[in-house]
Amino acid sequence: MLKRTKQYLRSINYDYDKTYIRPLMVPDSVYVLKFGKDHRNNRVVVKYSHTWTGRVKINEIALRLHKQKHPRIFKHEADMLKYLNKRLTRKAAD
C-alpha cells in the first residue's frame, strides 16, 4: 500500500516505519506510515476497507506534517504526492 509514496520517500532519503491497525468497532482498517529525515514526526494515516472481491479500497488518506492538529485529507495517493513534493522540496531548499 502507498507504493509510490514509499518510493518517493526513499528517493529523498527519508526513513519510514509502517504499522497496521485493525480497530474493533469500525469496519475500516488503518495503515499508519510515519516518516522523517531525523525524527519520524510526520505521518500518513490511511483508512481502507476490502471489497467483496478482496481488493483494497482506500477511503481516506490523512497527512499530518510536523504533528499538525488538523490533517490534510486526500482521496488519492497522487494528490498527496503532489502536496508532499511541493512541501518537502521547499523545506529542503530552506
DRENPAMAR-852166 format. One record per atom (N, C-alpha, C): residue in three letters; x, z, y; residue number from 1. Coordinates in steps of 0.2 Angstrom, whole numbers, plus 2048, in hexadecimal, padded with zeros to 3 digits. Each point is the difference from the previous one (the first is absolute). Layout:
<nodes>
(node 'ala' (X Z Y) NUM),
...
</nodes>
This chain:
<nodes>
(node 'met' (804 800 7FA) 1),
(node 'met' (7FC 800 806) 1),
(node 'met' (804 800 806) 1),
(node 'leu' (7FE 7FC 805) 2),
(node 'leu' (804 800 807) 2),
(node 'leu' (807 7FD 7FE) 2),
(node 'lys' (801 7FB 7FC) 3),
(node 'lys' (806 7FD 7FE) 3),
(node 'lys' (804 7FD 807) 3),
(node 'arg' (7FC 7FC 804) 4),
(node 'arg' (803 7FD 806) 4),
(node 'arg' (803 806 805) 4),
(node 'thr' (7FC 805 800) 5),
(node 'thr' (802 806 805) 5),
(node 'thr' (807 803 7FD) 5),
(node 'lys' (800 801 7F9) 6),
(node 'lys' (806 803 7FE) 6),
(node 'lys' (806 7FB 800) 6),
(node 'gln' (7FF 7FA 800) 7),
(node 'gln' (805 7FB 801) 7),
(node 'gln' (803 800 807) 7),
(node 'tyr' (7FB 801 805) 8),
(node 'tyr' (802 800 807) 8),
(node 'tyr' (804 806 801) 8),
(node 'leu' (7FE 806 7FE) 9),
(node 'leu' (803 806 801) 9),
(node 'leu' (807 800 7FD) 9),
(node 'arg' (801 7FD 7FA) 10),
(node 'arg' (807 7FF 7FD) 10),
(node 'arg' (804 7FC 804) 10),
(node 'ser' (7FD 7FB 803) 11),
(node 'ser' (804 7FB 804) 11),
(node 'ser' (803 803 807) 11),
(node 'ile' (7FC 805 802) 12),
(node 'ile' (803 803 807) 12),
(node 'ile' (803 807 7FE) 12),
(node 'asn' (801 801 7FA) 13),
(node 'asn' (804 806 7FE) 13),
(node 'asn' (7FC 807 801) 13),
(node 'tyr' (7FA 800 7FE) 14),
(node 'tyr' (7FC 806 801) 14),
(node 'tyr' (7FF 802 7F8) 14),
(node 'asp' (800 807 7FF) 15),
(node 'asp' (7FF 802 7FA) 15),
(node 'asp' (7F8 802 7FF) 15),
(node 'tyr' (7FE 800 7FA) 16),
(node 'tyr' (7F9 802 7FF) 16),
(node 'tyr' (7FF 804 7FA) 16),
(node 'asp' (7FA 804 800) 17),
(node 'asp' (7FE 803 7FA) 17),
(node 'asp' (7F9 7FE 7FF) 17),
(node 'lys' (7FD 800 7FA) 18),
(node 'lys' (7F9 7FE 7FE) 18),
(node 'lys' (7FD 805 7FC) 18),
(node 'thr' (7FA 802 801) 19),
(node 'thr' (7FC 804 7FC) 19),
(node 'thr' (7F9 7FE 7FF) 19),
(node 'tyr' (7FD 801 7FA) 20),
(node 'tyr' (7F9 7FF 7FF) 20),
(node 'tyr' (7FC 806 800) 20),
(node 'ile' (7FA 800 803) 21),
(node 'ile' (7FC 806 7FF) 21),
(node 'ile' (7F9 7FE 7FE) 21),
(node 'arg' (7FD 803 7FB) 22),
(node 'arg' (7FA 7FF 7FE) 22),
(node 'arg' (7FB 805 802) 22),
(node 'pro' (7FD 800 805) 23),
(node 'pro' (7FB 806 802) 23),
(node 'pro' (7FA 800 7FB) 23),
(node 'leu' (7FE 806 800) 24),
(node 'leu' (7FB 802 7FB) 24),
(node 'leu' (7F9 7FE 802) 24),
(node 'met' (7FE 801 807) 25),
(node 'met' (7FA 7FF 803) 25),
(node 'met' (7FE 7F9 802) 25),
(node 'val' (804 7FC 801) 26),
(node 'val' (7FF 7F9 803) 26),
(node 'val' (802 7FB 7FB) 26),
(node 'pro' (7FD 7FA 800) 27),
(node 'pro' (802 7FB 7FB) 27),
(node 'pro' (806 7FC 802) 27),
(node 'asp' (803 801 806) 28),
(node 'asp' (806 7FC 802) 28),
(node 'asp' (806 804 7FE) 28),
(node 'ser' (805 7FC 7FE) 29),
(node 'ser' (806 803 7FF) 29),
(node 'ser' (805 7FF 806) 29),
(node 'val' (805 804 800) 30),
(node 'val' (804 800 806) 30),
(node 'val' (807 7FF 7FE) 30),
(node 'tyr' (804 7FB 804) 31),
(node 'tyr' (807 7FF 7FF) 31),
(node 'tyr' (803 801 807) 31),
(node 'val' (805 804 7FF) 32),
(node 'val' (804 803 807) 32),
(node 'val' (807 7FD 7FF) 32),
(node 'leu' (802 7FD 806) 33),
(node 'leu' (807 7FD 800) 33),
(node 'leu' (803 803 806) 33),
(node 'lys' (805 805 7FF) 34),
(node 'lys' (803 803 806) 34),
(node 'lys' (807 7FC 801) 34),
(node 'phe' (802 7FF 806) 35),
(node 'phe' (806 7FC 801) 35),
(node 'phe' (803 802 807) 35),
(node 'gly' (806 7FE 800) 36),
(node 'gly' (804 802 806) 36),
(node 'gly' (807 7FE 800) 36),
(node 'lys' (804 800 805) 37),
(node 'lys' (807 7FF 800) 37),
(node 'lys' (804 806 7FD) 37),
(node 'asp' (7FF 806 804) 38),
(node 'asp' (804 806 7FE) 38),
(node 'asp' (7FB 805 7FD) 38),
(node 'his' (7FA 801 803) 39),
(node 'his' (7FB 804 7FD) 39),
(node 'his' (7FA 7FC 7FF) 39),
(node 'arg' (7FC 802 7FB) 40),
(node 'arg' (7FA 7FC 7FE) 40),
(node 'arg' (7FA 803 803) 40),
(node 'asn' (800 7FF 807) 41),
(node 'asn' (7FB 803 804) 41),
(node 'asn' (7FA 7FB 802) 41),
(node 'asn' (801 7FA 7FD) 42),
(node 'asn' (7FA 7FB 801) 42),
(node 'asn' (7FD 7FF 7F9) 42),
(node 'arg' (7F9 7FE 800) 43),
(node 'arg' (7FD 7FF 7FA) 43),
(node 'arg' (7FA 7FB 800) 43),
(node 'val' (7FF 7FD 7FB) 44),
(node 'val' (7FB 7FB 7FF) 44),
(node 'val' (7FB 803 7FA) 44),
(node 'val' (7FA 801 802) 45),
(node 'val' (7FB 803 7FB) 45),
(node 'val' (7FB 7FA 7FF) 45),
(node 'val' (800 7FE 7F9) 46),
(node 'val' (7FC 7FB 7FE) 46),
(node 'val' (7FA 802 7FC) 46),
(node 'lys' (7FA 7FF 802) 47),
(node 'lys' (7FA 802 7FB) 47),
(node 'lys' (7FE 7FA 7FD) 47),
(node 'tyr' (800 801 7F9) 48),
(node 'tyr' (7FE 7FA 7FC) 48),
(node 'tyr' (7FC 802 7FA) 48),
(node 'ser' (7FD 7FB 7FD) 49),
(node 'ser' (7FB 801 7FB) 49),
(node 'ser' (802 7FA 7FB) 49),
(node 'his' (7FD 800 7FA) 50),
(node 'his' (800 7FB 7FB) 50),
(node 'his' (7FA 7FC 800) 50),
(node 'thr' (800 7FA 7FF) 51),
(node 'thr' (7FA 7FC 7FF) 51),
(node 'thr' (7FE 800 7F8) 51),
(node 'trp' (7FA 7FE 7FE) 52),
(node 'trp' (7FE 800 7F9) 52),
(node 'trp' (805 7FC 7FC) 52),
(node 'thr' (803 7FB 803) 53),
(node 'thr' (805 7FC 7FC) 53),
(node 'thr' (807 803 7FF) 53),
(node 'gly' (801 806 804) 54),
(node 'gly' (806 803 800) 54),
(node 'gly' (805 7FF 805) 54),
(node 'arg' (7FE 7FC 805) 55),
(node 'arg' (804 7FE 806) 55),
(node 'arg' (800 806 805) 55),
(node 'val' (806 800 803) 56),
(node 'val' (800 805 806) 56),
(node 'val' (7FD 7FD 806) 56),
(node 'lys' (7FB 804 803) 57),
(node 'lys' (7FD 7FE 806) 57),
(node 'lys' (802 805 806) 57),
(node 'ile' (804 7FE 805) 58),
(node 'ile' (802 805 805) 58),
(node 'ile' (7FA 800 805) 58),
(node 'asn' (7FE 807 801) 59),
(node 'asn' (7FB 801 805) 59),
(node 'asn' (802 801 807) 59),
(node 'glu' (806 804 800) 60),
(node 'glu' (802 802 807) 60),
(node 'glu' (808 801 800) 60),
(node 'ile' (803 7FE 805) 61),
(node 'ile' (807 802 800) 61),
(node 'ile' (801 803 807) 61),
(node 'ala' (803 806 800) 62),
(node 'ala' (801 805 806) 62),
(node 'ala' (807 801 801) 62),
(node 'leu' (803 7FE 805) 63),
(node 'leu' (807 801 802) 63),
(node 'leu' (801 805 805) 63),
(node 'arg' (804 805 7FF) 64),
(node 'arg' (802 805 805) 64),
(node 'arg' (807 800 801) 64),
(node 'leu' (802 7FE 806) 65),
(node 'leu' (807 800 802) 65),
(node 'leu' (802 806 803) 65),
(node 'his' (805 804 7FE) 66),
(node 'his' (803 806 803) 66),
(node 'his' (7FB 805 801) 66),
(node 'lys' (7FC 801 7FA) 67),
(node 'lys' (7FB 805 800) 67),
(node 'lys' (7FB 800 805) 67),
(node 'gln' (7FD 7FA 801) 68),
(node 'gln' (7FB 7FF 805) 68),
(node 'gln' (7F9 804 7FE) 68),
(node 'lys' (7FC 802 805) 69),
(node 'lys' (7FA 804 7FE) 69),
(node 'lys' (7FB 7FB 7FE) 69),
(node 'his' (7FF 7FA 803) 70),
(node 'his' (7FB 7FB 7FF) 70),
(node 'his' (804 7FA 7FD) 70),
(node 'pro' (7FF 7FE 7F9) 71),
(node 'pro' (803 7FB 7FD) 71),
(node 'pro' (7FD 7F9 803) 71),
(node 'arg' (804 7FB 7FF) 72),
(node 'arg' (7FE 7F9 801) 72),
(node 'arg' (7FD 7FE 7F9) 72),
(node 'ile' (7FA 7FD 801) 73),
(node 'ile' (7FD 7FE 7FA) 73),
(node 'ile' (800 7F8 7FF) 73),
(node 'phe' (802 7FE 7FA) 74),
(node 'phe' (800 7F9 7FF) 74),
(node 'phe' (7FC 7FE 7FA) 74),
(node 'lys' (7FE 7FA 7FF) 75),
(node 'lys' (7FC 7FD 7FB) 75),
(node 'lys' (805 7FD 7FB) 75),
(node 'his' (805 7FC 803) 76),
(node 'his' (804 7FC 7FC) 76),
(node 'his' (807 802 801) 76),
(node 'glu' (804 7FF 7FB) 77),
(node 'glu' (808 802 800) 77),
(node 'glu' (803 7FB 805) 77),
(node 'ala' (7FE 7FA 801) 78),
(node 'ala' (803 7FC 805) 78),
(node 'ala' (800 802 807) 78),
(node 'asp' (7FA 803 801) 79),
(node 'asp' (7FF 803 807) 79),
(node 'asp' (804 806 801) 79),
(node 'met' (801 804 7FB) 80),
(node 'met' (804 806 801) 80),
(node 'met' (808 7FD 801) 80),
(node 'leu' (802 7FB 7FC) 81),
(node 'leu' (807 7FE 801) 81),
(node 'leu' (801 7FD 806) 81),
(node 'lys' (7FB 7FD 803) 82),
(node 'lys' (801 7FD 807) 82),
(node 'lys' (802 806 805) 82),
(node 'tyr' (7FB 805 7FF) 83),
(node 'tyr' (801 806 805) 83),
(node 'tyr' (807 804 7FE) 83),
(node 'leu' (801 801 7FA) 84),
(node 'leu' (807 803 7FE) 84),
(node 'leu' (806 7FC 803) 84),
(node 'asn' (800 7F9 7FF) 85),
(node 'asn' (805 7FC 803) 85),
(node 'asn' (801 801 807) 85),
(node 'lys' (7FB 800 804) 86),
(node 'lys' (800 801 807) 86),
(node 'lys' (802 807 802) 86),
(node 'arg' (7FE 805 7FD) 87),
(node 'arg' (802 807 802) 87),
(node 'arg' (807 802 7FD) 87),
(node 'leu' (802 7FE 7FA) 88),
(node 'leu' (806 802 7FE) 88),
(node 'leu' (806 7FC 803) 88),
(node 'thr' (7FF 7FA 801) 89),
(node 'thr' (805 7FC 803) 89),
(node 'thr' (801 802 808) 89),
(node 'arg' (7FB 802 803) 90),
(node 'arg' (801 803 807) 90),
(node 'arg' (803 806 800) 90),
(node 'lys' (7FF 805 7FB) 91),
(node 'lys' (803 806 7FF) 91),
(node 'lys' (808 7FF 7FF) 91),
(node 'ala' (801 7FB 7FC) 92),
(node 'ala' (807 7FF 7FE) 92),
(node 'ala' (804 7FD 806) 92),
(node 'ala' (7FD 7FD 804) 93),
(node 'ala' (803 7FD 806) 93),
(node 'ala' (802 805 805) 93),
(node 'asp' (7FC 806 800) 94),
(node 'asp' (801 805 805) 94),
(node 'asp' (807 804 7FF) 94),
</nodes>
